[in-house]
Amino acid sequence: MKRIQYVLMLLLVGLFRYLPYRIAICFARLLAWKLAVILRLRRSVAIDNLNRAFPEKNSREIESIYRRCWSHFLQVGVEMARIPILNEREIKKRMDSSQGSLIREILNRGKGVIVVSAHFGNWEWMGTAMVREGYDITFIVTSQSNQFVDEWMDRMRTKGGIKTANRKDAVKATLKVLKNNEVVAIMCDQDAGRAGIFTVFFGQPASTPRGPALFHLKTGAPIVFSSSMRGKDGKYYVVFEEMVFDELAGNRDTDELMIMQKITDRLEQEIRAFPDQWLWLHRRWKTKPETDQS
């Protein structure tokens, strides 16, 4: 079954890559409509997430975000498929990464940079754009359930100049990247299971990766929040913002929680501004605190 899924995906990738960009996007939106409206794929997960996050919104508003979410991520799929043929002209036309100079300034301190982001906007093109601007960047990635899809995604990133390290090897890989005064990018928006730290996300406890806090405290490497949201003109606008943690108490557990809560709050702020561009299809609140197993 996984091989069949992979072959079907490769057929779509071929269409997405070699059709003219606008036609590929129209095709992706049509496919997104079928997945969301007819097949209702991942609908129960997304609707539950959205109701948790936006109790003030009515069912029509919630349904609209769910459908637009599918449309957005199929568009990201089109754009990821096109990475091997992505040139400087295309990047400049479709992505504004002019704030990238902040990364260069921080690298001058010699401690590397920890970029924290999430599965919103187009994080894949953002990484590729950074590589084209001369940065060495490593993504910490989580394995997909389908190994063939997983390997394909890694190939696309490699063709875009991005290096990858699996989350199970994150400690060794991240320390090496920071020691080399390079950039490591860590996604902080998916359920981290029992190994995570519980932060408040949209008013509810969510298991969150603690890696950025752990590496910041261990190495002193600065943390930079980043997003790449699509504007009304269809262009992605990349934001880089150094995060400062003045409230460190000298207690590892307390400091990790404070850092990750501050990052979570910033992620939530961005998601609230562009709700259809975040991955509501993931069970973000899957893991519950041990005191709340209901």
C-alpha positions, 0 to 999 in steps of 0.5 A: 500500500505504501508503495502505491501511495508513493507512486501516486504521489510521484505522478502528482509531483510530475504534474506539479513540477512541469505544468506552468506554475499557475496551472499547477496551483489551480490543479492543486486547489481542485484536488484540495477541494476533493480531499476536504469536501468529498473525501473529508480527509482528516476532517474530524482531527482538524475540526476538533483542533479548530474548535479548541483553538477558536471557541468563539468562531461558528461552524461555518468559519471553522469549516472555511478554515479547514478547507482553506488549510487543505488548499494551502498545503496542496499549494505548498506541495506544488512548491516543494515539488518544484524545488529542483527547478527553482531558480533565483528569479522564481525565488525573488518573484515569490518570496521576500526574504529581505530580513535574512541579514539578521541571521548574518549579524547573529552568526557574527557572534560565533555561536550559531543560530537556532531558528524556531518555526512551525508547519505554516506558510512555506517553511521548505522554500524559506530554507531553500531561500536561506541556502541561496543567500549563502547560509548553511542550514540543517533541518531537524526532521521527524520520520514520516510513516511512509519511508518512501515519502520520507526519502523523497522529502529528504531528496527535495531538501537536499536538492534545495541545498538543505541538510537534514538530521533525524530527530533521534539524532538531534542532540549530536547533530545540533551541537555539531551545527552550532559548533560550526557556527551554522544554522539549525532549524527546529519545528516547535508545533507538533505533539512531542509525546511524553518527552516534551514539555507542556506549554499553554497553546491556545489556552490548553496544555500541549506537549512541545519539543524542548530542543530549542530551550535545551540547546540555547541553555547548553551552548548560548546559541541565539534563538530566532523565530521565523515564519514565511506567510503567504500574503494576498499578492501570493508572495511569501514574506519571511520574518526573522526575529531574535528572541530574548530571554531576560527572565532566566532563573538558573533552574533548568526545568523552570528556564526550559519551560519559560523559553518554550512558552515564549516561543509557543506564544509567538507561534500562536500569535502568527497562527492567529493572524493566518489560521488557514496556513497552519497544519490543523490536520495534525493531532496537536493536543494528542498527549495529555498531562499525567494529571489530566488523562480524561 
